[in-house]
Amino acid sequence: MLILAAVLLFANALFNVIVWPRFYGRIAADPRARDAAGARTAFYRVHVVLIVMALLLAAASAVAGVLVLL
């Protein structure tokens, strides 16, 4: 059962590391990411926070996966 938990934690970490950074490029290029003056909008900031949180969760999942195996 512990091996299954570790595999799921590593799969979660891998998914987040692969998917979320690629999503950033789409957000940065989205017209809603900047206002008429060129400043970043709340749309951009919210999505960047989501991406950072997903990457932090990926790191925590990887660490937890290692700890489960120890």
Backbone as CSV, one residue per row, in Angstrom:
resi,resn,N_x,N_y,N_z,CA_x,CA_y,CA_z,C_x,C_y,C_z
1,MET,0.826,-1.198,0.000,0.000,0.000,0.000,0.872,1.265,0.000
2,LEU,2.005,1.215,0.707,2.881,2.385,0.743,3.505,2.665,-0.622
3,ILE,3.787,1.615,-1.353,4.362,1.817,-2.689,3.335,2.492,-3.601
4,LEU,2.088,2.092,-3.496,1.030,2.736,-4.285,0.930,4.221,-3.932
5,ALA,0.987,4.539,-2.651,0.935,5.939,-2.228,2.115,6.717,-2.801
6,ALA,3.308,6.139,-2.759,4.493,6.810,-3.304,4.358,7.014,-4.808
7,VAL,3.863,6.011,-5.515,3.688,6.127,-6.970,2.698,7.240,-7.295
8,LEU,1.601,7.308,-6.550,0.611,8.363,-6.794,1.188,9.750,-6.496
9,LEU,1.976,9.864,-5.447,2.603,11.151,-5.130,3.590,11.562,-6.222
10,PHE,4.386,10.610,-6.712,5.334,10.924,-7.793,4.599,11.262,-9.090
11,ALA,3.500,10.561,-9.369,2.712,10.856,-10.573,2.128,12.261,-10.495
12,ASN,1.641,12.640,-9.332,1.112,13.985,-9.139,2.199,15.033,-9.358
13,ALA,3.362,14.790,-8.781,4.473,15.735,-8.943,4.857,15.861,-10.410
14,LEU,4.972,14.734,-11.093,5.363,14.759,-12.503,4.333,15.486,-13.358
15,PHE,3.059,15.210,-13.119,1.992,15.875,-13.864,2.075,17.394,-13.695
16,ASN,2.202,17.848,-12.454,2.250,19.287,-12.195,3.469,19.941,-12.828
17,VAL,4.602,19.267,-12.797,5.823,19.844,-13.371,5.752,19.899,-14.896
18,ILE,5.062,18.949,-15.503,4.954,18.939,-16.967,3.888,19.916,-17.466
19,VAL,2.736,19.920,-16.837,1.580,20.666,-17.357,1.624,22.153,-17.032
20,TRP,1.864,22.519,-15.783,1.684,23.913,-15.374,2.672,24.895,-15.992
21,PRO,3.957,24.576,-16.120,4.842,25.556,-16.779,4.441,25.844,-18.231
22,ARG,3.937,24.852,-18.933,3.489,25.076,-20.313,2.263,25.987,-20.341
23,PHE,1.446,25.911,-19.312,0.252,26.740,-19.200,0.633,28.218,-19.054
24,TYR,1.775,28.486,-18.423,2.206,29.872,-18.225,2.350,30.607,-19.562
25,GLY,2.927,29.970,-20.545,3.090,30.611,-21.853,1.774,31.039,-22.467
26,ARG,0.766,30.214,-22.296,-0.549,30.562,-22.832,-1.164,31.725,-22.067
27,ILE,-0.950,31.765,-20.758,-1.491,32.862,-19.948,-0.790,34.169,-20.301
28,ALA,0.531,34.132,-20.418,1.287,35.352,-20.719,0.910,35.923,-22.087
29,ALA,0.565,35.055,-23.026,0.213,35.511,-24.372,-1.260,35.909,-24.498
30,ASP,-2.057,35.597,-23.510,-3.485,35.893,-23.556,-3.699,37.408,-23.503
31,PRO,-4.578,37.942,-24.345,-4.834,39.391,-24.336,-5.370,39.906,-23.003
32,ARG,-5.992,39.047,-22.218,-6.527,39.468,-20.920,-5.429,39.644,-19.875
33,ALA,-4.195,39.244,-20.191,-3.098,39.327,-19.224,-2.569,40.753,-19.064
34,ARG,-2.875,41.629,-20.011,-2.419,43.025,-19.940,-3.589,43.956,-20.232
35,ASP,-3.569,45.100,-19.565,-4.615,46.092,-19.837,-4.174,46.987,-20.997
36,ALA,-4.941,48.014,-21.283,-4.659,48.897,-22.418,-3.314,49.609,-22.271
37,ALA,-2.886,49.839,-21.039,-1.609,50.529,-20.800,-0.426,49.560,-20.785
38,GLY,-0.707,48.266,-20.899,0.361,47.278,-20.908,0.705,46.696,-19.548
39,ALA,-0.012,47.109,-18.513,0.253,46.591,-17.161,-0.410,45.220,-16.992
40,ARG,0.181,44.398,-16.148,-0.374,43.069,-15.868,-1.716,43.223,-15.146
41,THR,-2.630,42.333,-15.471,-3.972,42.398,-14.895,-4.133,41.361,-13.779
42,ALA,-5.276,41.420,-13.115,-5.594,40.432,-12.082,-5.679,39.033,-12.696
43,PHE,-6.138,38.937,-13.922,-6.193,37.652,-14.640,-4.815,37.007,-14.662
44,TYR,-3.809,37.766,-15.006,-2.432,37.268,-15.063,-1.947,36.875,-13.671
45,ARG,-2.126,37.759,-12.703,-1.627,37.502,-11.346,-2.268,36.266,-10.721
46,VAL,-3.563,36.109,-10.893,-4.259,34.944,-10.335,-3.711,33.656,-10.938
47,HIS,-3.502,33.643,-12.234,-3.002,32.436,-12.879,-1.548,32.144,-12.513
48,VAL,-0.756,33.176,-12.335,0.622,32.951,-11.886,0.630,32.356,-10.476
49,VAL,-0.237,32.841,-9.614,-0.337,32.273,-8.264,-0.758,30.803,-8.345
50,LEU,-1.706,30.473,-9.200,-2.125,29.083,-9.366,-0.962,28.202,-9.834
51,ILE,-0.180,28.702,-10.763,0.958,27.937,-11.284,2.007,27.733,-10.199
52,VAL,2.310,28.777,-9.461,3.308,28.669,-8.382,2.819,27.683,-7.321
53,MET,1.559,27.749,-6.965,1.021,26.821,-5.963,1.080,25.381,-6.467
54,ALA,0.782,25.169,-7.729,0.846,23.817,-8.292,2.279,23.281,-8.262
55,LEU,3.251,24.136,-8.534,4.645,23.698,-8.498,5.117,23.446,-7.072
56,LEU,4.634,24.231,-6.129,4.960,23.970,-4.726,4.347,22.643,-4.267
57,LEU,3.127,22.379,-4.694,2.497,21.100,-4.367,3.237,19.935,-5.028
58,ALA,3.767,20.158,-6.219,4.563,19.124,-6.884,5.808,18.812,-6.071
59,ALA,6.475,19.841,-5.577,7.667,19.630,-4.760,7.297,18.902,-3.467
60,ALA,6.201,19.305,-2.837,5.764,18.654,-1.603,5.385,17.196,-1.863
61,SER,4.755,16.921,-2.998,4.396,15.548,-3.346,5.633,14.692,-3.564
62,ALA,6.629,15.247,-4.223,7.869,14.501,-4.452,8.567,14.192,-3.129
63,VAL,8.633,15.165,-2.254,9.258,14.949,-0.942,8.468,13.910,-0.147
64,ALA,7.147,14.026,-0.163,6.312,13.070,0.562,6.467,11.661,-0.010
65,GLY,6.585,11.563,-1.331,6.811,10.257,-1.952,8.099,9.618,-1.493
66,VAL,9.144,10.411,-1.396,10.423,9.902,-0.901,10.296,9.481,0.555
67,LEU,9.650,10.303,1.354,9.491,9.981,2.783,8.665,8.718,3.008
68,VAL,7.665,8.511,2.165,6.843,7.308,2.279,7.677,6.061,2.026
69,LEU,8.636,6.178,1.109,9.480,5.026,0.780,10.553,4.746,1.811
70,LEU,10.851,5.720,2.656,11.904,5.507,3.657,11.437,4.701,4.841
